[in-house]
């Protein structure tokens, strides 16, 4: 490709393409959801930091999940909200590519954090006598660091492949943010390699981890059924069911978006699933953990009543 065909300076995010009244309603609704996302995850993060009783591996990883959810939502939602109330819906191509990179990085990191959380529950329930040795703070720190580093490295692979493509138009993205599949449609070259790498990454970061999670929770379920104490069985099942809800929501929507056969309206399907990723899933995670976790609710009550944990 000639040098004057390689880059475009800015693109237009078409968004939802609805009536003004509908877009104003969506702005109010999505603003509310985004506020709940930041508030809910922020409260979980603060409570975990302040309450010494929650300074254990499970809540250490939950705090990382809260950070990922807030970062993920903040990467996509503010621009979407701005576009709903303005006629100028352009974004510079550099910022668009950065949004794509961060979107992939946070998504991959969340996949790995969820796998690590399932491993933590597997060790805690199936090997309780060795838990403190296996899940030492050194191991937990390494697992969290590897999740973040691997997530950003995987996103960097996609970024490098995208930057090798010539982009000469069109200048419109039929989405509310720079999602990778939509960005690839702007390239005026063959994107087969990018598509293959995306599919391979999905197998590596979605199917593989999901299989590990399912194996872990299958072993956990078998162990729970063997617990003699009814209270112990109830507590273990409550904790793991919360994790399974989050895992099912996240991996299910991701697999449908990137690996399932496309519907007759692929752009609409991508927008709905991306909304789930950007708003609903990060907002639901703190609700799921708070509503189904007695320790988090107890720590929140102690924080509200300004009681010092023993």
Backbone torsions as a table, in degrees:
resi	resn	phi	psi	omega
1	UNK	NA	146.3	177.9
2	UNK	-71.6	156.5	-176.4
3	UNK	-61.9	-33.6	-177.2
4	UNK	-78.3	3.7	178.9
5	UNK	-113.0	4.6	-169.5
6	UNK	-85.9	-28.3	-174.2
7	UNK	-133.4	145.3	166.7
8	UNK	-110.0	151.4	-172.9
9	UNK	-87.1	-33.4	179.8
10	UNK	-152.8	159.8	179.5
11	UNK	-130.9	160.8	178.4
12	UNK	-107.7	128.2	175.9
13	UNK	-91.3	110.5	-175.2
14	UNK	-69.0	-27.1	176.8
15	UNK	68.3	-136.9	-173.0
16	UNK	-94.2	-13.7	175.8
17	UNK	51.0	51.2	-179.8
18	UNK	-112.8	175.7	176.2
19	UNK	-64.3	159.4	-177.8
20	UNK	-59.8	-42.1	-179.8
21	UNK	-63.9	-38.9	178.8
22	UNK	-67.1	-41.8	-179.4
23	UNK	-67.3	-34.5	175.3
24	UNK	-65.1	-40.7	176.4
25	UNK	-63.1	-44.2	179.0
26	UNK	-63.3	-37.3	178.2
27	UNK	-60.1	-46.8	178.9
28	UNK	-64.1	-43.1	-178.8
29	UNK	-65.6	-48.3	-177.8
30	UNK	-69.2	-32.4	175.7
31	UNK	-63.1	-40.1	178.4
32	UNK	-64.3	-45.2	179.5
33	UNK	-62.6	-41.9	-179.7
34	UNK	-64.7	-39.8	177.4
35	UNK	-63.3	-42.6	177.7
36	UNK	-63.4	-36.7	178.6
37	UNK	-62.0	-50.1	-179.6
38	UNK	-66.3	-41.4	-178.0
39	UNK	-67.2	-48.0	-177.3
40	UNK	-63.6	-49.2	179.6
41	UNK	-68.5	-34.7	177.4
42	UNK	-64.8	-41.0	178.8
43	UNK	-63.5	-44.5	178.4
44	UNK	-59.6	-43.6	-178.6
45	UNK	-63.4	-44.5	-178.8
46	UNK	-67.2	-43.6	-179.3
47	UNK	-61.9	-42.9	179.4
48	UNK	-64.2	-39.1	-179.9
49	UNK	-68.5	-36.6	-172.9
50	UNK	-86.5	-28.4	-174.8
51	UNK	-95.9	115.0	-178.9
52	UNK	-63.1	-25.4	-179.6
53	UNK	-68.0	-19.1	-179.8
54	UNK	-98.9	9.0	178.9
55	UNK	-84.8	63.7	177.9
56	UNK	-130.4	163.1	-173.8
57	UNK	-53.6	-41.3	-176.1
58	UNK	-58.4	-43.9	-178.1
59	UNK	-81.4	-22.5	171.8
60	UNK	-61.4	-45.8	178.4
61	UNK	-72.1	-33.2	177.1
62	UNK	-63.9	-35.6	177.3
63	UNK	-65.3	-37.9	176.0
64	UNK	-65.4	-39.1	177.3
65	UNK	-61.9	-40.0	178.4
66	UNK	-64.0	-41.0	178.1
67	UNK	-63.4	-43.3	179.1
68	UNK	-62.3	-44.3	-178.4
69	UNK	-63.0	-43.6	178.7
70	UNK	-66.0	-39.8	179.6
71	UNK	-67.4	-41.8	-179.0
72	UNK	-62.3	-48.1	180.0
73	UNK	-64.8	-40.4	-177.9
74	UNK	-69.3	-20.7	177.4
75	UNK	-74.2	-32.6	-172.4
76	UNK	-106.9	-40.3	-166.4
77	UNK	-73.2	-44.7	-177.0
78	UNK	-55.2	-42.9	178.3
79	UNK	-65.5	-37.8	177.6
80	UNK	-63.1	-42.8	178.9
81	UNK	-65.0	-40.7	178.9
82	UNK	-63.2	-39.6	-179.1
83	UNK	-68.5	-24.7	-179.8
84	UNK	-72.6	-20.2	-176.2
85	UNK	-119.6	14.5	178.8
86	UNK	-137.2	152.9	178.2
87	UNK	-82.9	-25.1	179.9
88	UNK	-89.6	106.7	-173.6
89	UNK	-113.9	32.1	-178.6
90	UNK	-91.1	158.5	174.7
91	UNK	-143.4	139.2	179.5
92	UNK	-62.9	149.1	-175.4
93	UNK	-64.7	-34.3	177.9
94	UNK	-63.0	-47.0	178.6
95	UNK	-64.9	-34.9	177.9
96	UNK	-62.1	-46.3	179.1
97	UNK	-64.4	-38.8	177.4
98	UNK	-64.4	-38.4	177.5
99	UNK	-63.7	-40.6	176.6
100	UNK	-61.7	-45.1	-179.0
101	UNK	-61.8	-47.7	-178.3
102	UNK	-67.7	-36.7	176.3
103	UNK	-58.4	-46.2	178.9
104	UNK	-68.3	-40.8	-177.3
105	UNK	-63.2	-47.3	-179.0
106	UNK	-69.3	-36.3	178.7
107	UNK	-64.8	-45.8	179.0
108	UNK	-64.4	-40.1	179.2
109	UNK	-63.0	-41.3	179.2
110	UNK	-64.0	-39.5	176.2
111	UNK	-55.1	-47.6	-176.0
112	UNK	-72.2	-36.4	176.7
113	UNK	-62.7	-40.4	178.7
114	UNK	-64.9	-36.9	176.5
115	UNK	-64.9	-44.0	179.7
116	UNK	-63.0	-39.2	178.2
117	UNK	-63.6	-38.8	178.4
118	UNK	-67.6	-36.5	177.1
119	UNK	-65.4	-40.3	177.6
120	UNK	-59.7	-44.9	178.6
121	UNK	-66.9	-36.5	178.1
122	UNK	-61.1	-46.6	180.0
123	UNK	-66.5	-41.9	-176.6
124	UNK	-63.9	-36.8	-174.7
125	UNK	-94.8	-38.4	-176.0
126	UNK	-88.5	-25.7	179.8
127	UNK	-134.5	60.6	-173.7
128	UNK	-63.7	-32.1	-177.6
129	UNK	-70.1	-25.2	-178.8
130	UNK	-105.1	8.3	-172.1
131	UNK	-60.9	-48.5	-176.2
132	UNK	-65.4	-26.4	178.8
133	UNK	-79.9	-46.5	-177.4
134	UNK	-68.7	-45.8	-177.3
135	UNK	-101.1	56.7	175.3
136	UNK	-70.0	165.8	-178.8
137	UNK	-64.8	-30.5	176.8
138	UNK	-64.6	-44.8	179.0
139	UNK	-64.4	-43.3	-179.3
140	UNK	-61.9	-42.3	178.9
141	UNK	-63.9	-41.2	179.0
142	UNK	-64.8	-44.4	-179.4
143	UNK	-62.3	-42.6	179.3
144	UNK	-66.0	-43.6	-179.8
145	UNK	-64.1	-42.6	178.9
146	UNK	-62.2	-39.0	178.9
147	UNK	-61.0	-45.9	180.0
148	UNK	-67.5	-45.9	-177.1
149	UNK	-65.7	-45.3	-179.8
150	UNK	-64.1	-39.2	178.7
151	UNK	-61.0	-44.0	-179.6
152	UNK	-73.4	-33.2	177.4
153	UNK	-67.5	-40.6	177.2
154	UNK	-63.5	-40.7	176.8
155	UNK	-65.6	-34.0	179.5
156	UNK	-64.8	-34.7	176.7
157	UNK	-59.5	-47.5	178.5
158	UNK	-64.0	-39.3	179.9
159	UNK	-61.5	-45.2	-179.1
160	UNK	-62.1	-42.7	180.0
161	UNK	-66.4	-36.2	178.0
162	UNK	-66.3	-43.1	-176.7
163	UNK	-68.7	-16.0	176.7
164	UNK	-81.0	-11.5	-178.3
165	UNK	-85.4	148.0	171.1
166	UNK	-83.2	133.4	179.4
167	UNK	-118.4	107.6	-179.9
168	UNK	-125.5	16.5	177.9
169	UNK	119.8	166.6	4.5
170	UNK	-66.6	174.3	-175.5
171	UNK	-104.2	15.4	-176.9
172	UNK	-122.9	138.4	174.9
173	UNK	-115.9	120.6	-178.7
174	UNK	-82.2	66.9	-178.6
175	UNK	-160.3	171.5	177.8
176	UNK	-98.1	-2.3	170.6
177	UNK	-153.9	176.1	-173.6
178	UNK	-84.9	72.9	177.0
179	UNK	-73.5	144.1	-167.5
180	UNK	-60.0	-41.7	-179.5
181	UNK	-65.4	-35.6	178.0
182	UNK	-71.2	-37.1	178.9
183	UNK	-65.3	-38.9	-179.2
184	UNK	-62.9	-24.0	178.3
185	UNK	-69.9	-15.7	178.0
186	UNK	-81.2	-14.8	-176.0
187	UNK	-73.9	139.3	176.8
188	UNK	-103.4	50.8	178.3
189	UNK	-156.0	171.1	179.8
190	UNK	-69.4	126.0	-179.4
191	UNK	-108.1	22.2	-177.9
192	UNK	-58.7	-43.7	-179.9
193	UNK	-60.1	-43.1	178.9
194	UNK	-61.9	-41.7	-179.7
195	UNK	-65.0	-40.3	179.4
196	UNK	-64.9	-42.9	179.8
197	UNK	-65.7	-37.7	176.7
198	UNK	-62.2	-44.4	178.9
199	UNK	-63.8	-43.4	178.3
200	UNK	-62.8	-40.4	178.8
201	UNK	-64.7	-36.9	178.4
202	UNK	-63.1	-41.5	178.0
203	UNK	-63.7	-41.8	-176.4
204	UNK	-73.2	-41.5	-171.2
205	UNK	-101.5	-13.7	-179.9
206	UNK	-113.6	-60.5	-174.8
207	UNK	-67.0	-47.3	179.9
208	UNK	-59.6	-55.7	177.8
209	UNK	-59.5	-37.9	179.6
210	UNK	-63.0	-39.5	177.1
211	UNK	-62.9	-42.2	177.8
212	UNK	-62.6	-41.6	178.9
213	UNK	-63.1	-44.5	-178.7
214	UNK	-65.5	-39.2	176.8
215	UNK	-63.2	-44.7	-179.8
216	UNK	-59.8	-46.3	-176.2
217	UNK	-76.0	-23.5	172.1
218	UNK	-66.0	-45.4	176.2
219	UNK	-62.7	-39.5	179.4
220	UNK	-63.3	-43.6	-179.5
221	UNK	-61.5	-43.1	178.1
222	UNK	-60.8	-42.4	-179.9
223	UNK	-67.2	-39.9	179.7
224	UNK	-61.2	-41.4	-179.1
225	UNK	-65.3	-19.8	179.3
226	UNK	-90.0	-9.8	-179.5
227	UNK	-67.6	128.0	-177.8
228	UNK	-75.8	-38.4	-177.4
229	UNK	-73.0	125.7	177.8
230	UNK	-65.3	-37.8	178.8
231	UNK	-67.2	-42.2	178.3
232	UNK	-64.3	-39.2	178.8
233	UNK	-65.5	-41.0	-179.2
234	UNK	-65.5	-43.9	-179.0
235	UNK	-64.4	-44.5	-179.8
236	UNK	-64.5	-42.5	-178.5
237	UNK	-67.5	-38.0	179.8
238	UNK	-63.5	-44.8	179.9
239	UNK	-63.3	-46.1	-175.9
240	UNK	-71.6	-32.6	178.5
241	UNK	-66.1	-33.8	175.6
242	UNK	-63.0	-45.2	179.1
243	UNK	-62.5	-41.7	-178.7
244	UNK	-65.3	-35.4	176.7
245	UNK	-60.9	-47.1	-179.7
246	UNK	-64.3	-45.2	180.0
247	UNK	-61.3	-45.3	-179.0
248	UNK	-62.9	-42.6	179.5
249	UNK	-64.1	-45.4	-174.6
250	UNK	-72.0	-56.0	-176.1
251	UNK	-68.0	-36.4	-179.8
252	UNK	-61.0	-48.4	-179.5
253	UNK	-66.8	-35.8	179.9
254	UNK	-67.4	-42.4	-179.5
255	UNK	-66.8	-40.0	177.4
256	UNK	-63.3	-38.3	-175.4
257	UNK	-71.5	-40.2	-170.8
258	UNK	-110.6	-14.3	-175.0
259	UNK	-124.3	-20.1	179.9
260	UNK	-77.9	154.8	175.8
261	UNK	-58.6	141.7	-177.4
262	UNK	-70.9	145.1	177.3
263	UNK	-80.0	-178.4	177.2
264	UNK	-70.2	-17.1	178.9
265	UNK	-126.9	72.7	-173.6
266	UNK	-62.1	-35.3	-179.3
267	UNK	-65.3	-42.9	179.0
268	UNK	-64.8	-39.9	178.5
269	UNK	-62.3	-42.9	179.5
270	UNK	-64.4	-40.1	-179.8
271	UNK	-64.8	-44.1	-179.0
272	UNK	-64.3	-45.7	179.9
273	UNK	-67.4	-35.6	177.6
274	UNK	-67.8	-34.6	174.0
275	UNK	-62.1	-40.6	178.3
276	UNK	-61.2	-43.0	178.8
277	UNK	-65.7	-48.3	-169.5
278	UNK	-78.6	-31.4	-173.2
279	UNK	-119.8	-57.3	-169.6
280	UNK	-69.1	-47.9	-178.5
281	UNK	-63.0	-48.8	176.3
282	UNK	-62.0	-29.3	178.6
283	UNK	-76.7	-35.6	-177.0
284	UNK	-76.0	-30.3	-176.1
285	UNK	-55.1	-52.0	178.9
286	UNK	-64.5	-33.1	177.4
287	UNK	-64.7	-43.8	-179.6
288	UNK	-62.2	-45.5	-177.1
289	UNK	-71.7	-37.9	-178.5
290	UNK	-72.2	-42.6	-175.6
291	UNK	-71.5	-28.2	-174.6
292	UNK	-110.0	10.4	-176.9
293	UNK	-128.1	109.8	-176.2
294	UNK	-66.0	-33.8	-177.9
295	UNK	-67.9	-40.9	178.0
296	UNK	-66.6	-42.2	178.5
297	UNK	-64.0	-39.6	177.6
298	UNK	-64.7	-42.1	178.6
299	UNK	-65.2	-37.4	178.6
300	UNK	-65.7	-41.3	177.5
301	UNK	-63.7	-41.6	179.0
302	UNK	-63.3	-37.8	178.9
303	UNK	-67.3	-40.9	-179.7
304	UNK	-68.6	-34.8	180.0
305	UNK	-88.7	2.5	179.8
306	UNK	56.8	38.6	175.5
307	UNK	-91.3	140.1	177.8
308	UNK	-85.3	127.9	174.4
309	UNK	-65.7	146.3	-179.5
310	UNK	-68.5	NA	NA
